[in-house]
């Protein structure tokens, strides 16, 4: 069952990777064509949601731009989805036991620590530039699993689960970094409102409040309070996710019995031909509603919300984020700009740092017999998947924006360098990972038990 849960996550992100690539290419085309003025101007349009003098989409008295709406509000919904995935995996998935979680967690730790070290070593000793040392920490789950999916059933199940679980653990590390190091001055009043929202959701969980609306309303208020408290607002999405119940108010047997009882009472209506009209009376409709309600209660609020959000996240938010953030005008860049400064530091962090960090930490703990290689994998195929961990995009782009946007005009050039480094590093890691996998994966399909 746990393998099946993780595989469903893999399949969902594989389909997302196509849209992510399309949005990235489209952004680059727009940023380097006659459409560039329209493209860059689009994200500066102001957005507001006003009730009298109160503007929900505002910060420090200024209305959001379209770019801020995407990066601060829509990405909070993305991190809500990430938080739901992490909580599910901790409670009933690949992070639920030490034996299952140890290797991807250790790999993720190495894959976060070594890239930061390499960034700091490769980057000039400039305080503004060094703000971005966390950029190469993240593995993009959609892109990396998309590359792995090219090889179909040649990929052992253990490697698929390792990469997906590592990317989830990576996201958790990125969230911690954002919370600790990208916090501005604290507003005590809004921090107190944030705390009150969290306590309300925790109490709702304790008293078995099952309504998704309750948690979404509290989470929305929490987002606004955190936005103005100084803590980055996207963290509200993760906190809200961890407050949403993952349990059922009754056991599954209770609802199954209710469904069976209602089905038993529902009359069998014979249809003699396709034009036969069937009209249900109020009692029959009530029985169907009871069956539907019981079926809904068999899914926890956490999983129901995760399912409800998945298409919106994968086909709207992530591609829109890529389209808004991946557009870099490369006309002002020379080759020397790519192989120096922030751009080079990000490329080395992703391609070298992620590979060395994930592989070395994993190797050490496997040799110490604390962990073991994923099922069906050997060291060569495992190392090939470690190279895919250098595919950084969504969270890397997000951290780059957090790092350099506050610097104003001075940070704009650094942000473009960082984005260019992310794009080049991602493409290079994907290409190297593909070549290694093609060489070292088994030539025949793997027949793992997916259940």
C-alpha positions in Angstrom: 0.0 0.0 0.0 2.8 2.4 0.8 4.6 1.7 -2.4 1.3 2.3 -4.2 0.9 5.7 -2.5 4.3 6.8 -3.5 3.9 5.6 -7.0 0.7 7.6 -7.4 2.8 10.7 -6.4 5.4 9.7 -9.0 2.8 9.4 -11.8 1.2 12.7 -10.8 4.4 14.7 -11.0 5.5 13.0 -14.2 2.5 14.4 -16.0 3.2 17.8 -14.5 6.8 17.9 -15.9 5.5 18.2 -19.5 3.6 21.4 -18.6 6.5 22.7 -16.6 8.9 22.3 -19.5 6.4 23.9 -21.9 5.9 26.9 -19.6 9.7 27.3 -19.1 10.4 27.3 -22.9 7.5 29.7 -23.5 8.8 32.1 -20.8 12.3 32.1 -22.4 10.9 32.6 -25.9 8.8 35.6 -24.7 11.7 37.1 -22.8 13.9 37.0 -25.8 11.6 38.0 -28.6 9.6 41.1 -29.6 7.1 40.1 -26.8 9.7 40.9 -24.1 8.2 44.3 -23.2 4.7 42.7 -22.8 6.1 39.7 -20.9 8.1 41.7 -18.3 5.4 44.4 -18.0 2.7 41.7 -17.4 4.1 40.8 -14.0 4.1 44.4 -12.8 0.4 45.0 -13.1 -1.2 45.6 -9.7 -3.7 43.1 -8.3 -6.1 43.8 -5.4 -9.0 42.1 -3.6 -10.6 45.0 -1.7 -13.4 45.2 0.9 -13.9 49.0 1.5 -10.5 50.3 2.5 -9.1 46.8 3.2 -7.0 45.2 0.5 -6.4 41.5 1.1 -3.6 41.5 -1.5 -1.4 44.2 -0.1 1.8 44.4 2.0 3.2 47.4 3.9 0.4 49.5 2.3 1.3 48.5 -1.3 -0.9 46.4 -3.6 0.5 43.2 -4.9 1.9 43.0 -8.4 0.9 40.0 -10.5 4.3 38.5 -9.8 3.8 38.9 -6.0 0.4 37.3 -6.3 2.0 34.2 -7.8 5.1 34.1 -5.6 3.5 34.9 -2.3 -0.1 33.8 -2.5 -0.3 31.0 -5.1 2.9 29.5 -3.9 1.4 29.4 -0.4 -1.2 27.0 -1.9 1.6 25.0 -3.5 3.4 24.7 -0.2 0.0 23.7 1.4 0.0 20.8 -1.1 3.7 20.0 -0.3 2.8 20.0 3.4 -0.1 17.6 2.9 2.3 15.2 1.0 4.9 15.4 3.7 2.4 14.8 6.5 0.9 11.8 4.6 4.3 10.3 4.0 5.3 10.8 7.7 2.1 9.2 8.9 1.5 6.4 6.5 4.2 6.5 3.7 7.9 6.2 3.0 8.8 8.6 5.9 6.6 6.7 8.5 9.4 4.4 9.7 13.1 4.9 10.3 14.0 1.9 8.1 12.2 3.3 5.1 13.1 7.0 5.6 16.7 6.8 6.6 18.4 6.6 3.2 16.4 9.4 1.4 16.6 11.6 4.5 20.4 11.2 4.8 20.7 11.7 1.0 18.6 14.8 1.2 20.8 16.2 4.1 23.9 15.7 2.0 22.1 17.1 -1.0 21.4 20.3 0.9 24.6 20.7 2.8 27.3 20.1 0.1 25.6 22.5 -2.5 25.6 25.3 0.0 29.3 24.7 0.7 30.2 24.6 -3.0 28.1 27.7 -3.7 30.0 29.6 -1.0 33.4 28.4 -2.3 32.6 29.2 -5.9 30.8 32.5 -5.4 32.8 35.8 -5.0 33.1 36.9 -1.3 30.3 39.5 -1.7 27.5 39.7 0.9 24.8 40.3 -1.6 25.8 37.4 -3.8 26.1 35.1 -0.9 22.5 35.7 0.1 21.7 33.0 -2.6 23.7 30.1 -1.1 20.5 28.1 -0.4 19.4 28.3 -4.1 21.0 24.9 -5.2 19.6 23.0 -2.2 16.3 21.9 -3.8 15.5 19.0 -6.1 12.6 19.6 -8.4 10.3 16.6 -8.0 8.4 17.1 -11.2 11.4 17.6 -13.5 13.5 14.8 -11.9 10.7 12.2 -12.0 9.9 13.3 -15.5 13.4 12.3 -16.7 13.2 9.1 -14.7 9.9 8.3 -16.4 11.5 8.3 -19.9 13.0 4.9 -19.0 9.7 3.4 -18.1 9.8 -0.1 -16.4 13.6 -0.3 -16.8 13.8 1.8 -13.6 13.6 -0.4 -10.4 10.7 0.5 -8.1 13.2 1.1 -5.3 14.9 3.9 -7.3 11.6 5.6 -8.1 10.6 5.6 -4.4 14.0 6.8 -3.3 14.0 9.8 -5.7 10.4 10.8 -4.9 11.0 10.5 -1.1 14.3 12.4 -1.3 12.6 15.2 -3.2 9.8 15.4 -0.5 12.4 15.5 2.3 14.3 18.1 0.2 11.1 20.3 0.1 10.8 20.0 3.9 14.4 21.2 4.2 13.7 24.1 1.9 10.7 25.1 4.0 12.8 25.1 7.1 15.4 27.3 5.4 12.8 29.7 4.2 11.3 30.0 7.7 14.6 30.5 9.4 16.6 32.6 7.0 14.1 34.6 5.0 12.3 36.2 7.8 12.3 40.1 8.0 11.6 42.2 11.0 8.8 40.7 13.2 5.5 42.5 13.9 4.3 41.2 17.3 0.6 41.9 16.7 0.4 40.0 13.5 2.6 37.2 15.0 0.0 36.9 17.8 -2.8 36.6 15.3 -0.8 33.9 13.5 -0.4 32.0 16.7 -4.2 32.3 17.4 -5.0 30.9 14.0 -2.6 28.0 14.6 -4.1 27.3 18.0 -7.6 27.4 16.5 -6.7 24.8 13.9 -5.0 22.5 16.4 -8.1 22.7 18.6 -10.3 21.9 15.6 -8.1 18.9 15.0 -8.3 17.8 18.6 -12.1 18.2 18.7 -12.5 16.2 15.4 -13.6 19.1 13.2 -13.7 17.5 9.7 -14.7 20.5 7.6 -12.1 21.5 5.0 -13.7 25.0 4.9 -12.9 25.5 8.5 -9.2 24.8 8.0 -9.0 26.7 4.7 -10.6 29.8 6.3 -8.2 29.7 9.2 -5.3 29.0 6.9 -6.2 32.1 4.7 -6.3 34.3 7.8 -3.0 32.8 8.9 -1.5 33.6 5.5 -2.5 37.2 5.7 -1.2 37.5 9.3 2.1 35.9 8.5 2.5 38.1 5.4 2.4 41.1 7.7 4.2 39.5 10.6 7.6 39.3 8.8 7.6 35.5 8.5 7.4 34.5 4.8 3.7 33.9 4.0 4.2 30.6 2.2 5.0 29.0 5.5 1.3 29.4 6.4 0.5 26.8 3.8 2.8 24.2 5.4 1.5 24.9 8.9 -2.1 24.7 7.8 -1.4 21.3 6.1 0.0 19.9 9.3 -3.1 20.9 11.2 -5.6 19.2 8.8 -6.8 15.9 10.1 -5.5 12.7 8.5 -7.8 10.4 10.5 -11.4 9.3 10.1 -14.1 10.1 12.7 -15.1 6.4 12.6 -13.4 3.3 11.3 -13.8 2.3 7.7 -16.1 -0.6 8.8 -18.7 1.9 10.1 -19.0 3.6 6.7 -18.8 0.4 4.7 -21.7 -1.1 6.8 -23.7 2.1 6.2 -23.2 1.9 2.5 -24.2 -1.8 2.4 -27.3 -1.1 4.4 -28.4 1.7 2.1 -27.6 -0.3 -1.0 -29.7 -3.1 0.4 -32.7 -0.8 0.9 -32.4 0.7 -2.6 -34.9 -0.9 -5.0 -33.8 -2.6 -8.2 -35.3 -0.7 -11.1 -35.7 -2.6 -14.3 -35.1 -0.6 -17.5 -36.8 -2.2 -20.6 -35.1 0.1 -23.1 -32.8 3.1 -23.4 -35.7 5.6 -23.6 -37.2 4.3 -20.3 -37.6 7.2 -17.9 -36.4 6.6 -14.3 -37.6 9.1 -11.7 -36.4 8.5 -8.1 -38.6 9.5 -5.2 -37.3 11.6 -2.2 -36.5 8.5 -0.1 -34.4 6.9 -2.9 -32.6 10.2 -3.5 -31.9 10.4 0.2 -30.4 6.9 0.2 -28.1 7.9 -2.6 -27.0 11.0 -0.8 -26.3 8.9 2.3 -24.2 6.5 0.2 -22.3 9.4 -1.3 -21.7 11.0 2.2 -20.5 7.7 3.6 -18.1 7.3 0.7 -16.7 10.8 1.2 -16.2 10.0 4.9 -14.0 7.0 4.0 -11.3 9.5 2.8 -9.6 11.7 5.5 -9.8 15.5 5.1 -6.0 15.5 4.4 -6.2 13.1 1.4 -9.4 14.7 0.2 -7.9 18.2 0.1 -4.7 16.8 -1.5 -6.8 15.2 -4.2 -8.9 18.4 -4.7 -5.8 20.6 -5.0 -3.6 18.3 -7.2 -4.9 19.4 -10.6 -5.0 23.1 -9.7 -1.4 22.8 -8.4 0.0 20.7 -11.2 -1.7 22.3 -14.2 -2.1 25.9 -13.1 0.1 27.0 -10.2 3.3 25.3 -11.1 3.3 26.1 -14.8 2.2 29.7 -14.1 5.0 30.0 -11.6 7.5 28.7 -14.2 6.1 31.1 -16.9 6.4 34.1 -14.5 9.9 33.3 -13.2 11.8 31.4 -15.9 11.9 34.2 -18.4 15.5 35.6 -18.5 16.6 38.1 -21.2 19.9 36.4 -22.2 20.8 39.2 -24.8 22.8 41.0 -22.2 24.7 37.9 -21.1 28.1 36.7 -22.4 29.6 33.3 -21.9 31.8 34.8 -19.2 28.7 35.7 -17.2 27.5 32.1 -17.2 30.8 30.7 -16.0 31.3 33.2 -13.2 29.7 34.8 -10.2 26.3 33.7 -9.0 25.5 31.7 -12.2 28.5 29.5 -11.9 28.0 29.0 -8.2 24.5 27.8 -8.8 25.5 25.5 -11.6 28.3 23.9 -9.6 26.0 23.6 -6.6 23.3 21.8 -8.5 25.4 19.6 -10.8 28.4 18.8 -8.6 27.0 19.6 -5.1 23.8 17.7 -5.3 25.5 14.6 -6.9 28.4 14.5 -4.5 26.2 15.3 -1.4 23.5 12.7 -2.0 25.9 10.0 -3.2 28.6 10.5 -0.5 26.2 10.7 2.5 24.2 7.7 1.2 27.4 5.7 0.6 28.7 6.4 4.1 25.5 5.3 5.8 25.1 2.2 3.6 28.7 1.2 4.4 28.0 1.7 8.1 25.0 -0.7 7.5 22.6 1.9 8.8 20.8 1.9 5.5 20.8 -0.3 2.3 20.6 0.4 -1.4 17.1 0.7 -2.9 15.7 -2.6 -4.0 16.6 -3.6 -7.5 19.5 -1.0 -7.7 23.2 -1.3 -7.9 25.8 1.4 -7.2 25.9 2.5 -10.9 22.2 3.0 -11.3 21.9 4.6 -7.8 24.7 7.1 -8.7 22.8 7.9 -11.9 19.7 8.8 -10.0 21.8 10.9 -7.6 22.8 13.0 -10.7 19.1 13.7 -11.3 18.9 15.2 -7.8 20.7 18.2 -9.4 17.6 19.1 -11.3 16.5 22.1 -9.3 13.7 24.4 -10.5 10.5 25.4 -8.6 11.9 25.8 -5.1 15.3 26.9 -6.4 13.6 29.7 -8.4 11.5 30.6 -5.3 14.5 30.8 -3.0 16.4 32.9 -5.7 13.5 35.4 -5.7 13.6 35.5 -1.9 17.3 36.0 -1.9 17.7 38.9 -4.4 14.4 40.6 -4.9 14.7 42.5 -1.6 17.8 44.2 -2.9 15.8 46.2 -5.4 17.6 47.3 -8.6 20.9 45.9 -7.4 19.4 42.5 -6.9 17.7 42.3 -10.3 20.9 41.5 -12.2 21.8 38.9 -9.5 18.4 37.3 -9.8 18.8 37.0 -13.5 22.2 35.4 -13.0 20.7 33.0 -10.5 17.8 32.0 -12.8 20.3 31.5 -15.7 22.4 29.3 -13.4 19.3 27.3 -12.3 18.2 26.7 -15.9 21.8 25.7 -17.1 22.4 23.5 -14.1 19.0 21.8 -14.4 19.5 21.1 -18.1 23.1 19.8 -17.5 22.1 17.6 -14.5 19.1 16.2 -16.5 21.4 15.5 -19.6 24.1 13.8 -17.5 21.5 11.8 -15.5 19.8 10.7 -18.7 23.1 9.5 -20.2 24.1 7.6 -17.0 20.7 6.0 -16.6 20.6 4.9 -20.2 24.0 3.3 -19.8 23.6 1.7 -16.4 19.9 0.8 -16.0 18.9 -2.8 -16.8 18.1 -3.3 -20.5 15.0 -5.2 -19.6 11.9 -4.0 -17.8 11.8 -4.5 -14.0 8.9 -6.5 -12.6 8.6 -5.0 -9.1 5.5 -5.6 -6.9 3.8 -2.2 -6.9 1.6 -3.1 -4.0 
